[in-house]
Amino acid sequence: MSPYLTRTNLLLAVSAILALLLLVIFVVYNMGLEQGREQELADQRATAAALEATLTAVVATATQAAT
């Protein structure tokens, strides 16, 4: 075996490759979480807007009925 392909060097190379792979997986996973949070916030905003519209309609109806 050549001096560059010792068992230790191969183990270090494999370890480095696995570490990079884990880093890529971690980054992609966090990007997915961030997109999920953005979608959740958008859903909450839509729900709040729908509730606001409903409450406005109820108040308008109650005001009309009271007059």
PDB file of N, H, CA, C and O in Angstrom:
ATOM      1  N   MET A   1       0.833  -1.178   0.000  1.00  0.00           N
ATOM      2  CA  MET A   1       0.000   0.000   0.000  1.00  0.00           C
ATOM      3  C   MET A   1       0.879   1.244   0.000  1.00  0.00           C
ATOM      4  O   MET A   1       1.937   1.287   0.629  1.00  0.00           O
ATOM      5  N   SER A   2       0.415   2.238  -0.714  1.00  0.00           N
ATOM      6  H   SER A   2      -0.444   2.203  -1.225  1.00  0.00           H
ATOM      7  CA  SER A   2       1.193   3.477  -0.739  1.00  0.00           C
ATOM      8  C   SER A   2       1.062   4.189   0.605  1.00  0.00           C
ATOM      9  O   SER A   2       0.083   3.969   1.318  1.00  0.00           O
ATOM     10  N   PRO A   3       2.009   5.021   0.959  1.00  0.00           N
ATOM     11  CA  PRO A   3       1.951   5.692   2.261  1.00  0.00           C
ATOM     12  C   PRO A   3       0.744   6.623   2.391  1.00  0.00           C
ATOM     13  O   PRO A   3       0.360   6.981   3.504  1.00  0.00           O
ATOM     14  N   TYR A   4       0.150   7.013   1.277  1.00  0.00           N
ATOM     15  H   TYR A   4       0.462   6.722   0.372  1.00  0.00           H
ATOM     16  CA  TYR A   4      -1.006   7.911   1.339  1.00  0.00           C
ATOM     17  C   TYR A   4      -2.303   7.156   1.610  1.00  0.00           C
ATOM     18  O   TYR A   4      -3.306   7.764   1.981  1.00  0.00           O
ATOM     19  N   LEU A   5      -2.291   5.841   1.428  1.00  0.00           N
ATOM     20  H   LEU A   5      -1.475   5.347   1.126  1.00  0.00           H
ATOM     21  CA  LEU A   5      -3.504   5.060   1.622  1.00  0.00           C
ATOM     22  C   LEU A   5      -3.396   4.152   2.845  1.00  0.00           C
ATOM     23  O   LEU A   5      -3.746   2.974   2.780  1.00  0.00           O
ATOM     24  N   THR A   6      -2.929   4.680   3.918  1.00  0.00           N
ATOM     25  H   THR A   6      -2.645   5.637   3.971  1.00  0.00           H
ATOM     26  CA  THR A   6      -2.866   3.878   5.137  1.00  0.00           C
ATOM     27  C   THR A   6      -4.270   3.751   5.717  1.00  0.00           C
ATOM     28  O   THR A   6      -5.184   4.485   5.342  1.00  0.00           O
ATOM     29  N   ARG A   7      -4.414   2.832   6.612  1.00  0.00           N
ATOM     30  H   ARG A   7      -3.671   2.236   6.917  1.00  0.00           H
ATOM     31  CA  ARG A   7      -5.712   2.606   7.238  1.00  0.00           C
ATOM     32  C   ARG A   7      -6.185   3.865   7.969  1.00  0.00           C
ATOM     33  O   ARG A   7      -7.365   4.210   7.918  1.00  0.00           O
ATOM     34  N   THR A   8      -5.267   4.544   8.644  1.00  0.00           N
ATOM     35  H   THR A   8      -4.308   4.264   8.686  1.00  0.00           H
ATOM     36  CA  THR A   8      -5.631   5.758   9.380  1.00  0.00           C
ATOM     37  C   THR A   8      -6.123   6.845   8.433  1.00  0.00           C
ATOM     38  O   THR A   8      -7.119   7.514   8.708  1.00  0.00           O
ATOM     39  N   ASN A   9      -5.421   7.016   7.318  1.00  0.00           N
ATOM     40  H   ASN A   9      -4.612   6.473   7.094  1.00  0.00           H
ATOM     41  CA  ASN A   9      -5.843   8.036   6.357  1.00  0.00           C
ATOM     42  C   ASN A   9      -7.203   7.703   5.750  1.00  0.00           C
ATOM     43  O   ASN A   9      -8.025   8.593   5.529  1.00  0.00           O
ATOM     44  N   LEU A  10      -7.437   6.425   5.483  1.00  0.00           N
ATOM     45  H   LEU A  10      -6.770   5.702   5.662  1.00  0.00           H
ATOM     46  CA  LEU A  10      -8.740   6.030   4.952  1.00  0.00           C
ATOM     47  C   LEU A  10      -9.842   6.280   5.973  1.00  0.00           C
ATOM     48  O   LEU A  10     -10.918   6.763   5.618  1.00  0.00           O
ATOM     49  N   LEU A  11      -9.585   5.958   7.236  1.00  0.00           N
ATOM     50  H   LEU A  11      -8.712   5.566   7.525  1.00  0.00           H
ATOM     51  CA  LEU A  11     -10.578   6.212   8.280  1.00  0.00           C
ATOM     52  C   LEU A  11     -10.851   7.706   8.429  1.00  0.00           C
ATOM     53  O   LEU A  11     -11.997   8.117   8.610  1.00  0.00           O
ATOM     54  N   LEU A  12      -9.803   8.510   8.354  1.00  0.00           N
ATOM     55  H   LEU A  12      -8.872   8.176   8.207  1.00  0.00           H
ATOM     56  CA  LEU A  12      -9.991   9.961   8.433  1.00  0.00           C
ATOM     57  C   LEU A  12     -10.809  10.475   7.252  1.00  0.00           C
ATOM     58  O   LEU A  12     -11.679  11.331   7.418  1.00  0.00           O
ATOM     59  N   ALA A  13     -10.531   9.957   6.072  1.00  0.00           N
ATOM     60  H   ALA A  13      -9.825   9.261   5.938  1.00  0.00           H
ATOM     61  CA  ALA A  13     -11.277  10.384   4.886  1.00  0.00           C
ATOM     62  C   ALA A  13     -12.746   9.998   4.995  1.00  0.00           C
ATOM     63  O   ALA A  13     -13.626  10.804   4.693  1.00  0.00           O
ATOM     64  N   VAL A  14     -13.013   8.766   5.425  1.00  0.00           N
ATOM     65  H   VAL A  14     -12.298   8.111   5.670  1.00  0.00           H
ATOM     66  CA  VAL A  14     -14.399   8.314   5.587  1.00  0.00           C
ATOM     67  C   VAL A  14     -15.100   9.138   6.658  1.00  0.00           C
ATOM     68  O   VAL A  14     -16.262   9.511   6.493  1.00  0.00           O
ATOM     69  N   SER A  15     -14.408   9.423   7.750  1.00  0.00           N
ATOM     70  H   SER A  15     -13.464   9.120   7.885  1.00  0.00           H
ATOM     71  CA  SER A  15     -14.992  10.240   8.815  1.00  0.00           C
ATOM     72  C   SER A  15     -15.318  11.643   8.320  1.00  0.00           C
ATOM     73  O   SER A  15     -16.370  12.191   8.648  1.00  0.00           O
ATOM     74  N   ALA A  16     -14.427  12.221   7.536  1.00  0.00           N
ATOM     75  H   ALA A  16     -13.572  11.776   7.269  1.00  0.00           H
ATOM     76  CA  ALA A  16     -14.671  13.561   6.995  1.00  0.00           C
ATOM     77  C   ALA A  16     -15.868  13.561   6.054  1.00  0.00           C
ATOM     78  O   ALA A  16     -16.688  14.479   6.083  1.00  0.00           O
ATOM     79  N   ILE A  17     -15.966  12.535   5.225  1.00  0.00           N
ATOM     80  H   ILE A  17     -15.300  11.789   5.202  1.00  0.00           H
ATOM     81  CA  ILE A  17     -17.099  12.440   4.299  1.00  0.00           C
ATOM     82  C   ILE A  17     -18.405  12.283   5.069  1.00  0.00           C
ATOM     83  O   ILE A  17     -19.401  12.923   4.731  1.00  0.00           O
ATOM     84  N   LEU A  18     -18.415  11.444   6.096  1.00  0.00           N
ATOM     85  H   LEU A  18     -17.606  10.924   6.371  1.00  0.00           H
ATOM     86  CA  LEU A  18     -19.621  11.269   6.906  1.00  0.00           C
ATOM     87  C   LEU A  18     -19.992  12.555   7.635  1.00  0.00           C
ATOM     88  O   LEU A  18     -21.174  12.882   7.749  1.00  0.00           O
ATOM     89  N   ALA A  19     -19.001  13.284   8.128  1.00  0.00           N
ATOM     90  H   ALA A  19     -18.041  13.018   8.035  1.00  0.00           H
ATOM     91  CA  ALA A  19     -19.271  14.551   8.809  1.00  0.00           C
ATOM     92  C   ALA A  19     -19.895  15.559   7.843  1.00  0.00           C
ATOM     93  O   ALA A  19     -20.835  16.267   8.204  1.00  0.00           O
ATOM     94  N   LEU A  20     -19.378  15.624   6.624  1.00  0.00           N
ATOM     95  H   LEU A  20     -18.614  15.049   6.330  1.00  0.00           H
ATOM     96  CA  LEU A  20     -19.960  16.527   5.628  1.00  0.00           C
ATOM     97  C   LEU A  20     -21.380  16.112   5.266  1.00  0.00           C
ATOM     98  O   LEU A  20     -22.254  16.960   5.087  1.00  0.00           O
ATOM     99  N   LEU A  21     -21.605  14.820   5.161  1.00  0.00           N
ATOM    100  H   LEU A  21     -20.895  14.131   5.307  1.00  0.00           H
ATOM    101  CA  LEU A  21     -22.944  14.321   4.861  1.00  0.00           C
ATOM    102  C   LEU A  21     -23.917  14.688   5.973  1.00  0.00           C
ATOM    103  O   LEU A  21     -25.038  15.118   5.700  1.00  0.00           O
ATOM    104  N   LEU A  22     -23.499  14.522   7.219  1.00  0.00           N
ATOM    105  H   LEU A  22     -22.588  14.173   7.441  1.00  0.00           H
ATOM    106  CA  LEU A  22     -24.353  14.907   8.346  1.00  0.00           C
ATOM    107  C   LEU A  22     -24.630  16.406   8.344  1.00  0.00           C
ATOM    108  O   LEU A  22     -25.743  16.831   8.655  1.00  0.00           O
ATOM    109  N   LEU A  23     -23.638  17.199   8.001  1.00  0.00           N
ATOM    110  H   LEU A  23     -22.734  16.853   7.749  1.00  0.00           H
ATOM    111  CA  LEU A  23     -23.831  18.644   7.924  1.00  0.00           C
ATOM    112  C   LEU A  23     -24.862  19.000   6.857  1.00  0.00           C
ATOM    113  O   LEU A  23     -25.728  19.845   7.087  1.00  0.00           O
ATOM    114  N   VAL A  24     -24.775  18.369   5.706  1.00  0.00           N
ATOM    115  H   VAL A  24     -24.071  17.683   5.519  1.00  0.00           H
ATOM    116  CA  VAL A  24     -25.740  18.626   4.635  1.00  0.00           C
ATOM    117  C   VAL A  24     -27.142  18.227   5.077  1.00  0.00           C
ATOM    118  O   VAL A  24     -28.099  18.966   4.848  1.00  0.00           O
ATOM    119  N   ILE A  25     -27.269  17.067   5.708  1.00  0.00           N
ATOM    120  H   ILE A  25     -26.492  16.467   5.895  1.00  0.00           H
ATOM    121  CA  ILE A  25     -28.576  16.616   6.190  1.00  0.00           C
ATOM    122  C   ILE A  25     -29.134  17.605   7.206  1.00  0.00           C
ATOM    123  O   ILE A  25     -30.317  17.940   7.156  1.00  0.00           O
ATOM    124  N   PHE A  26     -28.297  18.076   8.125  1.00  0.00           N
ATOM    125  H   PHE A  26     -27.336  17.804   8.165  1.00  0.00           H
ATOM    126  CA  PHE A  26     -28.727  19.028   9.144  1.00  0.00           C
ATOM    127  C   PHE A  26     -29.216  20.331   8.510  1.00  0.00           C
ATOM    128  O   PHE A  26     -30.251  20.865   8.908  1.00  0.00           O
ATOM    129  N   VAL A  27     -28.479  20.839   7.533  1.00  0.00           N
ATOM    130  H   VAL A  27     -27.638  20.406   7.210  1.00  0.00           H
ATOM    131  CA  VAL A  27     -28.865  22.097   6.877  1.00  0.00           C
ATOM    132  C   VAL A  27     -30.182  21.933   6.129  1.00  0.00           C
ATOM    133  O   VAL A  27     -31.059  22.792   6.223  1.00  0.00           O
ATOM    134  N   VAL A  28     -30.328  20.845   5.391  1.00  0.00           N
ATOM    135  H   VAL A  28     -29.616  20.147   5.314  1.00  0.00           H
ATOM    136  CA  VAL A  28     -31.564  20.610   4.642  1.00  0.00           C
ATOM    137  C   VAL A  28     -32.741  20.439   5.594  1.00  0.00           C
ATOM    138  O   VAL A  28     -33.828  20.955   5.331  1.00  0.00           O
ATOM    139  N   TYR A  29     -32.542  19.725   6.692  1.00  0.00           N
ATOM    140  H   TYR A  29     -31.659  19.306   6.906  1.00  0.00           H
ATOM    141  CA  TYR A  29     -33.599  19.530   7.684  1.00  0.00           C
ATOM    142  C   TYR A  29     -34.039  20.870   8.264  1.00  0.00           C
ATOM    143  O   TYR A  29     -35.237  21.124   8.392  1.00  0.00           O
ATOM    144  N   ASN A  30     -33.083  21.729   8.617  1.00  0.00           N
ATOM    145  H   ASN A  30     -32.110  21.523   8.514  1.00  0.00           H
ATOM    146  CA  ASN A  30     -33.427  23.036   9.179  1.00  0.00           C
ATOM    147  C   ASN A  30     -34.133  23.920   8.161  1.00  0.00           C
ATOM    148  O   ASN A  30     -35.009  24.704   8.526  1.00  0.00           O
ATOM    149  N   MET A  31     -33.762  23.804   6.890  1.00  0.00           N
ATOM    150  H   MET A  31     -33.050  23.168   6.594  1.00  0.00           H
ATOM    151  CA  MET A  31     -34.464  24.567   5.857  1.00  0.00           C
ATOM    152  C   MET A  31     -35.920  24.114   5.779  1.00  0.00           C
ATOM    153  O   MET A  31     -36.822  24.934   5.608  1.00  0.00           O
ATOM    154  N   GLY A  32     -36.142  22.823   5.902  1.00  0.00           N
ATOM    155  H   GLY A  32     -35.410  22.156   6.040  1.00  0.00           H
ATOM    156  CA  GLY A  32     -37.509  22.302   5.906  1.00  0.00           C
ATOM    157  C   GLY A  32     -38.296  22.796   7.100  1.00  0.00           C
ATOM    158  O   GLY A  32     -39.474  23.131   6.975  1.00  0.00           O
ATOM    159  N   LEU A  33     -37.651  22.843   8.264  1.00  0.00           N
ATOM    160  H   LEU A  33     -36.694  22.570   8.365  1.00  0.00           H
ATOM    161  CA  LEU A  33     -38.325  23.360   9.454  1.00  0.00           C
ATOM    162  C   LEU A  33     -38.698  24.823   9.276  1.00  0.00           C
ATOM    163  O   LEU A  33     -39.782  25.252   9.671  1.00  0.00           O
ATOM    164  N   GLU A  34     -37.791  25.581   8.678  1.00  0.00           N
ATOM    165  H   GLU A  34     -36.911  25.233   8.357  1.00  0.00           H
ATOM    166  CA  GLU A  34     -38.053  27.009   8.473  1.00  0.00           C
ATOM    167  C   GLU A  34     -39.242  27.208   7.537  1.00  0.00           C
ATOM    168  O   GLU A  34     -40.088  28.069   7.777  1.00  0.00           O
ATOM    169  N   GLN A  35     -39.304  26.417   6.476  1.00  0.00           N
ATOM    170  H   GLN A  35     -38.616  25.717   6.281  1.00  0.00           H
ATOM    171  CA  GLN A  35     -40.436  26.518   5.557  1.00  0.00           C
ATOM    172  C   GLN A  35     -41.729  26.126   6.259  1.00  0.00           C
ATOM    173  O   GLN A  35     -42.778  26.722   6.016  1.00  0.00           O
ATOM    174  N   GLY A  36     -41.653  25.124   7.130  1.00  0.00           N
ATOM    175  H   GLY A  36     -40.800  24.640   7.327  1.00  0.00           H
ATOM    176  CA  GLY A  36     -42.827  24.715   7.893  1.00  0.00           C
ATOM    177  C   GLY A  36     -43.307  25.823   8.811  1.00  0.00           C
ATOM    178  O   GLY A  36     -44.510  26.041   8.952  1.00  0.00           O
ATOM    179  N   ARG A  37     -42.368  26.524   9.438  1.00  0.00           N
ATOM    180  H   ARG A  37     -41.390  26.346   9.323  1.00  0.00           H
ATOM    181  CA  ARG A  37     -42.735  27.642  10.312  1.00  0.00           C
ATOM    182  C   ARG A  37     -43.394  28.757   9.514  1.00  0.00           C
ATOM    183  O   ARG A  37     -44.383  29.342   9.953  1.00  0.00           O
ATOM    184  N   GLU A  38     -42.841  29.048   8.337  1.00  0.00           N
ATOM    185  H   GLU A  38     -42.037  28.572   7.981  1.00  0.00           H
ATOM    186  CA  GLU A  38     -43.420  30.096   7.500  1.00  0.00           C
ATOM    187  C   GLU A  38     -44.839  29.723   7.086  1.00  0.00           C
ATOM    188  O   GLU A  38     -45.727  30.575   7.075  1.00  0.00           O
ATOM    189  N   GLN A  39     -45.055  28.464   6.747  1.00  0.00           N
ATOM    190  H   GLN A  39     -44.333  27.772   6.756  1.00  0.00           H
ATOM    191  CA  GLN A  39     -46.396  28.014   6.361  1.00  0.00           C
ATOM    192  C   GLN A  39     -47.345  28.101   7.545  1.00  0.00           C
ATOM    193  O   GLN A  39     -48.498  28.502   7.389  1.00  0.00           O
ATOM    194  N   GLU A  40     -46.869  27.728   8.725  1.00  0.00           N
ATOM    195  H   GLU A  40     -45.933  27.401   8.852  1.00  0.00           H
ATOM    196  CA  GLU A  40     -47.704  27.798   9.923  1.00  0.00           C
ATOM    197  C   GLU A  40     -48.098  29.245  10.220  1.00  0.00           C
ATOM    198  O   GLU A  40     -49.246  29.520  10.568  1.00  0.00           O
ATOM    199  N   LEU A  41     -47.139  30.173  10.081  1.00  0.00           N
ATOM    200  H   LEU A  41     -46.206  29.949   9.798  1.00  0.00           H
ATOM    201  CA  LEU A  41     -47.453  31.589  10.293  1.00  0.00           C
ATOM    202  C   LEU A  41     -48.467  32.088   9.269  1.00  0.00           C
ATOM    203  O   LEU A  41     -49.371  32.850   9.612  1.00  0.00           O
ATOM    204  N   ALA A  42     -48.325  31.667   8.028  1.00  0.00           N
ATOM    205  H   ALA A  42     -47.591  31.048   7.750  1.00  0.00           H
ATOM    206  CA  ALA A  42     -49.282  32.068   6.992  1.00  0.00           C
ATOM    207  C   ALA A  42     -50.672  31.534   7.319  1.00  0.00           C
ATOM    208  O   ALA A  42     -51.665  32.241   7.139  1.00  0.00           O
ATOM    209  N   ASP A  43     -50.753  30.296   7.795  1.00  0.00           N
ATOM    210  H   ASP A  43     -49.947  29.722   7.941  1.00  0.00           H
ATOM    211  CA  ASP A  43     -52.041  29.721   8.186  1.00  0.00           C
ATOM    212  C   ASP A  43     -52.655  30.493   9.346  1.00  0.00           C
ATOM    213  O   ASP A  43     -53.858  30.754   9.357  1.00  0.00           O
ATOM    214  N   GLN A  44     -51.819  30.861  10.331  1.00  0.00           N
ATOM    215  H   GLN A  44     -50.841  30.650  10.322  1.00  0.00           H
ATOM    216  CA  GLN A  44     -52.324  31.619  11.475  1.00  0.00           C
ATOM    217  C   GLN A  44     -52.826  32.991  11.046  1.00  0.00           C
ATOM    218  O   GLN A  44     -53.847  33.466  11.544  1.00  0.00           O
ATOM    219  N   ARG A  45     -52.111  33.628  10.122  1.00  0.00           N
ATOM    220  H   ARG A  45     -51.281  33.242   9.717  1.00  0.00           H
ATOM    221  CA  ARG A  45     -52.557  34.939   9.626  1.00  0.00           C
ATOM    222  C   ARG A  45     -53.895  34.812   8.888  1.00  0.00           C
ATOM    223  O   ARG A  45     -54.776  35.657   9.043  1.00  0.00           O
ATOM    224  N   ALA A  46     -54.037  33.768   8.098  1.00  0.00           N
ATOM    225  H   ALA A  46     -53.321  33.081   7.972  1.00  0.00           H
ATOM    226  CA  ALA A  46     -55.290  33.557   7.370  1.00  0.00           C
ATOM    227  C   ALA A  46     -56.437  33.303   8.342  1.00  0.00           C
ATOM    228  O   ALA A  46     -57.539  33.815   8.149  1.00  0.00           O
ATOM    229  N   THR A  47     -56.183  32.520   9.381  1.00  0.00           N
ATOM    230  H   THR A  47     -55.287  32.104   9.538  1.00  0.00           H
ATOM    231  CA  THR A  47     -57.208  32.253  10.387  1.00  0.00           C
ATOM    232  C   THR A  47     -57.588  33.536  11.117  1.00  0.00           C
ATOM    233  O   THR A  47     -58.769  33.795  11.351  1.00  0.00           O
ATOM    234  N   ALA A  48     -56.589  34.337  11.475  1.00  0.00           N
ATOM    235  H   ALA A  48     -55.630  34.127  11.285  1.00  0.00           H
ATOM    236  CA  ALA A  48     -56.860  35.605  12.165  1.00  0.00           C
ATOM    237  C   ALA A  48     -57.677  36.534  11.275  1.00  0.00           C
ATOM    238  O   ALA A  48     -58.589  37.206  11.758  1.00  0.00           O
ATOM    239  N   ALA A  49     -57.365  36.581   9.992  1.00  0.00           N
ATOM    240  H   ALA A  49     -56.624  36.036   9.600  1.00  0.00           H
ATOM    241  CA  ALA A  49     -58.120  37.434   9.071  1.00  0.00           C
ATOM    242  C   ALA A  49     -59.562  36.951   8.949  1.00  0.00           C
ATOM    243  O   ALA A  49     -60.487  37.762   8.913  1.00  0.00           O
ATOM    244  N   ALA A  50     -59.756  35.637   8.887  1.00  0.00           N
ATOM    245  H   ALA A  50     -59.005  34.978   8.916  1.00  0.00           H
ATOM    246  CA  ALA A  50     -61.110  35.089   8.800  1.00  0.00           C
ATOM    247  C   ALA A  50     -61.893  35.380  10.076  1.00  0.00           C
ATOM    248  O   ALA A  50     -63.070  35.736  10.015  1.00  0.00           O
ATOM    249  N   LEU A  51     -61.246  35.230  11.226  1.00  0.00           N
ATOM    250  H   LEU A  51     -60.290  34.941  11.275  1.00  0.00           H
ATOM    251  CA  LEU A  51     -61.920  35.537  12.491  1.00  0.00           C
ATOM    252  C   LEU A  51     -62.263  37.021  12.586  1.00  0.00           C
ATOM    253  O   LEU A  51     -63.333  37.385  13.074  1.00  0.00           O
ATOM    254  N   GLU A  52     -61.363  37.867  12.125  1.00  0.00           N
ATOM    255  H   GLU A  52     -60.494  37.572  11.729  1.00  0.00           H
ATOM    256  CA  GLU A  52     -61.622  39.307  12.149  1.00  0.00           C
ATOM    257  C   GLU A  52     -62.820  39.650  11.262  1.00  0.00           C
ATOM    258  O   GLU A  52     -63.672  40.451  11.647  1.00  0.00           O
ATOM    259  N   ALA A  53     -62.882  39.047  10.089  1.00  0.00           N
ATOM    260  H   ALA A  53     -62.191  38.396   9.777  1.00  0.00           H
ATOM    261  CA  ALA A  53     -64.005  39.298   9.185  1.00  0.00           C
ATOM    262  C   ALA A  53     -65.313  38.812   9.798  1.00  0.00           C
ATOM    263  O   ALA A  53     -66.338  39.485   9.697  1.00  0.00           O
ATOM    264  N   THR A  54     -65.276  37.653  10.427  1.00  0.00           N
ATOM    265  H   THR A  54     -64.443  37.106  10.509  1.00  0.00           H
ATOM    266  CA  THR A  54     -66.473  37.111  11.069  1.00  0.00           C
ATOM    267  C   THR A  54     -66.923  38.011  12.212  1.00  0.00           C
ATOM    268  O   THR A  54     -68.109  38.316  12.337  1.00  0.00           O
ATOM    269  N   LEU A  55     -65.976  38.435  13.047  1.00  0.00           N
ATOM    270  H   LEU A  55     -65.013  38.187  12.946  1.00  0.00           H
ATOM    271  CA  LEU A  55     -66.308  39.304  14.175  1.00  0.00           C
ATOM    272  C   LEU A  55     -66.857  40.644  13.687  1.00  0.00           C
ATOM    273  O   LEU A  55     -67.796  41.180  14.274  1.00  0.00           O
ATOM    274  N   THR A  56     -66.285  41.177  12.634  1.00  0.00           N
ATOM    275  H   THR A  56     -65.522  40.742  12.157  1.00  0.00           H
ATOM    276  CA  THR A  56     -66.779  42.439  12.072  1.00  0.00           C
ATOM    277  C   THR A  56     -68.210  42.275  11.577  1.00  0.00           C
ATOM    278  O   THR A  56     -69.041  43.158  11.786  1.00  0.00           O
ATOM    279  N   ALA A  57     -68.503  41.157  10.926  1.00  0.00           N
ATOM    280  H   ALA A  57     -67.828  40.440  10.757  1.00  0.00           H
ATOM    281  CA  ALA A  57     -69.856  40.901  10.439  1.00  0.00           C
ATOM    282  C   ALA A  57     -70.833  40.749  11.599  1.00  0.00           C
ATOM    283  O   ALA A  57     -71.956  41.248  11.529  1.00  0.00           O
ATOM    284  N   VAL A  58     -70.422  40.072  12.659  1.00  0.00           N
ATOM    285  H   VAL A  58     -69.509  39.666  12.716  1.00  0.00           H
ATOM    286  CA  VAL A  58     -71.295  39.889  13.826  1.00  0.00           C
ATOM    287  C   VAL A  58     -71.583  41.231  14.480  1.00  0.00           C
ATOM    288  O   VAL A  58     -72.727  41.519  14.832  1.00  0.00           O
ATOM    289  N   VAL A  59     -70.552  42.055  14.646  1.00  0.00           N
ATOM    290  H   VAL A  59     -69.623  41.821  14.360  1.00  0.00           H
ATOM    291  CA  VAL A  59     -70.740  43.374  15.262  1.00  0.00           C
ATOM    292  C   VAL A  59     -71.635  44.245  14.383  1.00  0.00           C
ATOM    293  O   VAL A  59     -72.498  44.960  14.893  1.00  0.00           O
ATOM    294  N   ALA A  60     -71.435  44.190  13.081  1.00  0.00           N
ATOM    295  H   ALA A  60     -70.734  43.609  12.667  1.00  0.00           H
ATOM    296  CA  ALA A  60     -72.275  44.980  12.176  1.00  0.00           C
ATOM    297  C   ALA A  60     -73.726  44.525  12.250  1.00  0.00           C
ATOM    298  O   ALA A  60     -74.636  45.353  12.261  1.00  0.00           O
ATOM    299  N   THR A  61     -73.944  43.226  12.301  1.00  0.00           N
ATOM    300  H   THR A  61     -73.204  42.553  12.291  1.00  0.00           H
ATOM    301  CA  THR A  61     -75.303  42.700  12.397  1.00  0.00           C
ATOM    302  C   THR A  61     -75.937  43.091  13.723  1.00  0.00           C
ATOM    303  O   THR A  61     -77.103  43.485  13.761  1.00  0.00           O
ATOM    304  N   ALA A  62     -75.186  42.988  14.804  1.00  0.00           N
ATOM    305  H   ALA A  62     -74.239  42.668  14.774  1.00  0.00           H
ATOM    306  CA  ALA A  62     -75.711  43.356  16.120  1.00  0.00           C
ATOM    307  C   ALA A  62     -76.015  44.846  16.185  1.00  0.00           C
ATOM    308  O   ALA A  62     -77.011  45.255  16.780  1.00  0.00           O
ATOM    309  N   THR A  63     -75.165  45.650  15.578  1.00  0.00           N
ATOM    310  H   THR A  63     -74.355  45.318  15.094  1.00  0.00           H
ATOM    311  CA  THR A  63     -75.388  47.099  15.567  1.00  0.00           C
ATOM    312  C   THR A  63     -76.639  47.434  14.760  1.00  0.00           C
ATOM    313  O   THR A  63     -77.430  48.291  15.153  1.00  0.00           O
ATOM    314  N   GLN A  64     -76.810  46.751  13.629  1.00  0.00           N
ATOM    315  H   GLN A  64     -76.168  46.055  13.310  1.00  0.00           H
ATOM    316  CA  GLN A  64     -77.997  46.981  12.804  1.00  0.00           C
ATOM    317  C   GLN A  64     -79.253  46.550  13.545  1.00  0.00           C
ATOM    318  O   GLN A  64     -80.278  47.230  13.483  1.00  0.00           O
ATOM    319  N   ALA A  65     -79.179  45.429  14.241  1.00  0.00           N
ATOM    320  H   ALA A  65     -78.347  44.877  14.291  1.00  0.00           H
ATOM    321  CA  ALA A  65     -80.352  44.925  14.957  1.00  0.00           C
ATOM    322  C   ALA A  65     -80.701  45.826  16.134  1.00  0.00           C
ATOM    323  O   ALA A  65     -81.869  45.928  16.510  1.00  0.00           O
ATOM    324  N   ALA A  66     -79.708  46.476  16.714  1.00  0.00           N
ATOM    325  H   ALA A  66     -78.760  46.394  16.408  1.00  0.00           H
ATOM    326  CA  ALA A  66     -79.952  47.327  17.879  1.00  0.00           C
ATOM    327  C   ALA A  66     -80.560  48.665  17.481  1.00  0.00           C
ATOM    328  O   ALA A  66     -81.170  49.339  18.312  1.00  0.00           O
ATOM    329  N   THR A  67     -80.403  49.052  16.230  1.00  0.00           N
ATOM    330  H   THR A  67     -79.908  48.505  15.555  1.00  0.00           H
ATOM    331  CA  THR A  67     -80.936  50.364  15.833  1.00  0.00           C
ATOM    332  C   THR A  67     -82.273  50.244  15.152  1.00  0.00           C
ATOM    333  O   THR A  67     -82.858  51.252  14.756  1.00  0.00           O
TER     334      THR A  67
END
